[in-house]
């Protein structure tokens, strides 16, 4: 194939992908951003092969069903790599990657320059953590609901660097107590406050904004793990007051697995903070023992990346914006409320979520002695997808909330789910329990 033919094929593939995305995005233009009509939901379901094929997918807190524009963005770039080569395809994708940063930023009220694209929320959290120069005797404030990987990283810091771990008290109804965070800051002057906005093990929504106000008033660095809240609910990093926000693509945002991002506030970028193990994506090697950092959040990225996944993540962010994040959250949280209500009257199930503010994750204690693996596989055999929260995921509170059991069933609807999906779930639970 000659250069001209190759360029034509390249443009054809790229244009075809753009045309496919345009068609489906037109189908997701919101009729009313305050509410999703039944007709709109059916359109969204038809845009989602997993649920259009008959699967009841209630595992969006694990990995949501991807819409066609996301699938096609990934597939088109992989096809382009096979046509022209990996480096060459990446060069052609530069504008698309930058557009992805902009779309992601719009989902959280940020600019493209504040967004670093990484492989997961955990990778984002680790990059942020490594930018802080911890010394023996420094402290980190966490809540008991912080994600397991974040807790493990903090414990590792304590072991290797002598960092003290301080866990804020919780409110009687559940969730971190902002006054406890304020007291710990006043007493210990921590190097970092960490908060998981929506814990993986319950529908609790923590008051991240109240904690942010305290951190800003005391100039205390603050990181939010928004793994479960990005794409599920409207977010504004300025209102949250965070220095860093870590998120994944695969959950409520409906992006590909192996994608995520880190928001980095201007006040961090204006300083000299950078990941401990920065590479040539984030800096230029300028002399034998010198490097010059990028001025934007890309200093937190690594050079090698899954380009197709990043394009898919951008398509997912655009799709979420077109659906309307607030409208999607209203529907998903309403469905979750129905799960809680129905579980109270169903045999051998008990909702165990706590706190005043709940999202689209429901944790159910399961009575009757069934093994978690048998429950999960039994549901999957009936074409119902859910997930299990086990003790290693929530060491500090799971047994207390379940009454001594070591697992809970996690049900997490999204806006494309229906009441018929919930019917299928409870019919399956009745058969299994």
CORJO-V195365 format. One record per residue. N is the residue number from 1. RES is the residue in one small letter. OMEGA is omega in whole degrees, -180 to 180 (* if undefined). D_LAST is the distance of its C-alpha to the last C-alpha in Angstrom with 1 decimal. Layout:
# CORJO-V195365
n: {N;N}
res: {RES;RES}
omega: {OMEGA;OMEGA}
d_last: {D_LAST;D_LAST}
This chain:
# CORJO-V195365
n: {1;2;3;4;5;6;7;8;9;10;11;12;13;14;15;16;17;18;19;20;21;22;23;24;25;26;27;28;29;30;31;32;33;34;35;36;37;38;39;40;41;42;43;44;45;46;47;48;49;50;51;52;53;54;55;56;57;58;59;60;61;62;63;64;65;66;67;68;69;70;71;72;73;74;75;76;77;78;79;80;81;82;83;84;85;86;87;88;89;90;91;92;93;94;95;96;97;98;99;100;101;102;103;104;105;106;107;108;109;110;111;112;113;114;115;116;117;118;119;120;121;122;123;124;125;126;127;128;129;130;131;132;133;134;135;136;137;138;139;140;141;142;143;144;145;146;147;148;149;150;151;152;153;154;155;156;157;158;159;160;161;162;163;164;165;166;167;168;169;170;171;172;173;174;175;176;177;178;179;180;181;182;183;184;185;186;187;188;189;190;191;192;193;194;195;196;197;198;199;200;201;202;203;204;205;206;207;208;209;210;211;212;213;214;215;216;217;218;219;220;221;222;223;224;225;226;227;228;229;230;231;232;233;234;235;236;237;238;239;240;241;242;243;244;245;246;247;248;249;250;251;252;253;254;255;256;257;258;259;260;261;262;263;264;265;266;267;268;269;270;271;272;273;274;275;276;277;278;279;280;281;282;283;284;285;286;287;288;289;290;291;292;293;294;295;296;297;298;299;300;301;302;303;304;305;306;307;308;309;310;311;312;313;314;315;316;317;318;319;320;321;322;323;324;325;326;327;328;329;330;331;332;333;334;335;336;337;338;339;340;341;342;343;344;345;346;347;348;349;350;351;352;353;354;355;356;357;358;359;360;361;362;363;364;365;366;367;368;369;370;371;372;373;374;375;376;377;378;379;380;381;382;383;384;385;386;387;388;389;390;391;392;393;394;395;396;397;398;399;400;401;402;403;404;405;406;407;408;409;410;411;412;413;414;415;416;417;418;419;420;421;422;423;424;425;426;427;428;429;430;431;432;433}
res: {x;x;x;x;x;x;x;x;x;x;x;x;x;x;x;x;x;x;x;x;x;x;x;x;x;x;x;x;x;x;x;x;x;x;x;x;x;x;x;x;x;x;x;x;x;x;x;x;x;x;x;x;x;x;x;x;x;x;x;x;x;x;x;x;x;x;x;x;x;x;x;x;x;x;x;x;x;x;x;x;x;x;x;x;x;x;x;x;x;x;x;x;x;x;x;x;x;x;x;x;x;x;x;x;x;x;x;x;x;x;x;x;x;x;x;x;x;x;x;x;x;x;x;x;x;x;x;x;x;x;x;x;x;x;x;x;x;x;x;x;x;x;x;x;x;x;x;x;x;x;x;x;x;x;x;x;x;x;x;x;x;x;x;x;x;x;x;x;x;x;x;x;x;x;x;x;x;x;x;x;x;x;x;x;x;x;x;x;x;x;x;x;x;x;x;x;x;x;x;x;x;x;x;x;x;x;x;x;x;x;x;x;x;x;x;x;x;x;x;x;x;x;x;x;x;x;x;x;x;x;x;x;x;x;x;x;x;x;x;x;x;x;x;x;x;x;x;x;x;x;x;x;x;x;x;x;x;x;x;x;x;x;x;x;x;x;x;x;x;x;x;x;x;x;x;x;x;x;x;x;x;x;x;x;x;x;x;x;x;x;x;x;x;x;x;x;x;x;x;x;x;x;x;x;x;x;x;x;x;x;x;x;x;x;x;x;x;x;x;x;x;x;x;x;x;x;x;x;x;x;x;x;x;x;x;x;x;x;x;x;x;x;x;x;x;x;x;x;x;x;x;x;x;x;x;x;x;x;x;x;x;x;x;x;x;x;x;x;x;x;x;x;x;x;x;x;x;x;x;x;x;x;x;x;x;x;x;x;x;x;x;x;x;x;x;x;x;x;x;x;x;x;x;x;x;x;x;x;x;x;x;x;x;x;x;x;x;x;x;x;x;x;x;x;x;x;x;x;x;x;x;x;x}
omega: {179;-178;-178;178;-180;179;179;179;180;-180;180;179;-179;-179;178;179;-180;179;179;-179;-179;-180;-176;179;175;179;-180;176;-173;172;-179;-176;179;-175;176;180;177;178;179;-180;177;178;179;178;179;178;-173;-173;-177;-178;176;179;174;179;173;-173;179;-179;-178;173;174;176;-177;176;-177;175;-176;180;177;180;-176;177;179;-177;-178;-179;177;177;179;177;180;-180;-169;-177;-175;179;-176;177;179;178;179;-177;-173;-180;178;178;179;176;178;178;179;-180;177;179;180;179;-176;178;-177;176;-179;-178;178;-174;172;-180;-177;-171;-177;174;179;177;178;-180;-179;178;179;-178;-177;179;-179;-178;179;176;177;-179;173;-178;176;177;176;169;-179;-177;180;-177;-174;-180;178;177;-180;177;179;178;178;175;179;-179;-172;-173;179;179;179;178;-179;180;-180;178;177;176;-180;-179;-179;-178;-177;177;-179;179;177;176;180;-180;179;177;-179;-175;-169;-177;-175;176;-176;167;-178;179;170;-172;177;-179;-180;-171;-180;178;-178;171;-177;-177;-177;-179;178;177;179;179;179;-179;180;-179;-178;-179;178;178;-170;177;176;168;-178;-177;-177;-175;177;-178;178;-173;177;179;176;-175;179;176;180;177;-176;173;178;171;-177;-178;177;176;-164;-174;-172;177;175;178;180;170;-180;177;177;179;176;170;178;-177;179;-178;175;-178;-179;176;-177;-177;176;179;180;-178;178;179;-172;169;-176;-177;172;176;-171;178;-176;-179;-176;169;179;-176;168;180;-177;-174;180;173;179;177;171;-171;-179;-176;176;-173;180;178;179;176;176;178;176;178;179;179;177;-179;179;179;-180;176;-174;-174;-180;179;178;180;179;-179;-177;-179;176;177;178;177;177;177;180;-178;-178;-180;179;-177;-180;-178;173;174;178;174;-176;176;178;-176;-179;-174;-176;175;-172;172;180;175;-179;169;-176;176;176;172;180;177;-178;-180;179;178;-178;-179;177;177;180;178;177;176;177;180;172;175;-179;168;-179;-173;179;179;-175;-174;-169;-174;-172;-178;178;-178;-178;-177;176;179;-173;176;173;174;-180;179;-174;178;174;-176;-180;176;-176;175;175;175;179;176;-179;178;-174;171;179;178;178;179;-175;-175;*}
d_last: {61.8;64.4;63.8;64.2;61.7;59.3;59.5;59.0;55.9;54.6;55.3;53.8;50.5;50.4;51.4;48.8;46.0;47.5;47.7;44.1;43.0;45.4;44.0;40.4;41.5;43.3;40.1;38.6;41.5;40.2;41.1;40.3;39.3;38.0;35.3;33.7;34.2;31.9;34.6;34.7;31.0;31.2;34.1;32.3;29.4;32.0;33.5;30.3;29.8;26.2;24.9;27.7;26.5;23.1;20.9;18.8;20.0;18.4;19.7;23.2;23.3;23.2;25.4;26.0;26.9;30.7;33.0;35.7;38.6;36.9;36.2;39.8;41.4;40.0;40.8;44.3;45.3;44.1;46.1;49.0;48.8;49.2;52.1;54.2;52.8;50.5;53.1;54.7;51.5;50.8;54.2;53.6;50.3;52.0;52.2;48.6;47.4;49.6;48.2;44.7;45.7;47.0;43.9;41.7;44.1;44.0;40.2;41.0;44.5;46.3;49.1;48.8;50.9;48.3;45.6;45.2;43.0;41.0;38.1;35.3;34.8;35.0;38.3;39.5;38.7;40.4;43.5;43.9;43.4;46.0;48.6;48.9;51.4;49.6;51.9;51.2;50.6;49.2;45.9;42.8;40.8;37.0;34.1;31.1;29.0;31.2;29.5;29.1;31.8;34.2;33.6;34.4;37.5;38.7;38.2;40.1;42.9;43.0;43.5;46.0;47.9;47.6;45.9;44.4;40.9;40.5;37.2;37.7;36.2;33.4;33.6;32.0;29.6;28.9;30.8;34.1;37.0;40.0;42.4;41.2;41.8;45.3;46.0;45.1;47.2;50.1;49.9;49.2;50.2;47.4;48.0;44.7;41.9;38.6;35.7;32.5;32.4;28.7;26.6;24.2;21.5;21.6;23.1;26.1;29.5;32.2;35.7;37.3;40.4;41.2;41.1;43.2;45.9;46.2;46.5;49.1;51.2;51.3;51.6;48.6;47.0;43.5;40.8;37.6;34.7;33.7;31.3;28.6;31.1;33.6;32.8;30.2;32.7;36.5;38.3;41.9;43.0;46.2;44.3;41.9;45.0;43.7;45.8;43.1;39.9;37.6;35.2;33.5;33.6;30.3;28.0;28.7;32.2;31.0;33.5;33.6;32.1;34.8;36.4;36.9;39.8;41.5;43.4;46.5;48.5;52.3;53.2;51.6;53.3;56.6;56.6;56.6;52.9;51.5;49.0;50.2;50.0;51.4;52.4;54.7;52.5;52.9;56.5;59.7;61.4;64.9;66.7;66.3;64.5;63.7;61.2;60.9;57.5;56.4;56.6;53.2;49.6;49.9;51.3;47.6;46.9;47.4;49.6;47.3;44.5;42.2;44.4;42.3;39.3;41.5;42.6;39.0;38.3;41.3;40.1;36.7;38.6;40.8;37.9;36.2;39.6;40.1;36.7;37.4;35.4;35.5;34.3;31.5;30.4;30.5;28.2;25.7;25.6;25.2;22.2;20.7;21.6;19.7;16.5;17.1;17.9;15.0;12.5;14.5;13.6;10.0;7.4;6.6;8.8;12.6;15.4;17.7;20.6;24.0;27.6;29.3;29.2;26.1;26.0;23.6;21.2;18.1;16.4;13.0;12.1;8.5;8.0;6.4;8.6;7.3;10.7;11.6;13.4;10.7;8.5;11.9;13.1;10.2;11.0;14.6;14.6;13.7;16.6;14.9;16.5;15.4;16.2;15.5;17.9;18.6;21.2;24.2;23.8;24.0;25.6;27.2;24.4;20.8;20.3;22.2;20.0;16.6;18.0;18.6;15.7;17.1;15.2;13.9;12.6;15.7;16.1;19.8;21.2;24.8;27.4;26.9;23.3;22.8;20.9;19.9;18.3;16.2;15.3;14.2;12.0;10.1;10.1;8.6;5.8;5.4;5.8;3.8;0.0}
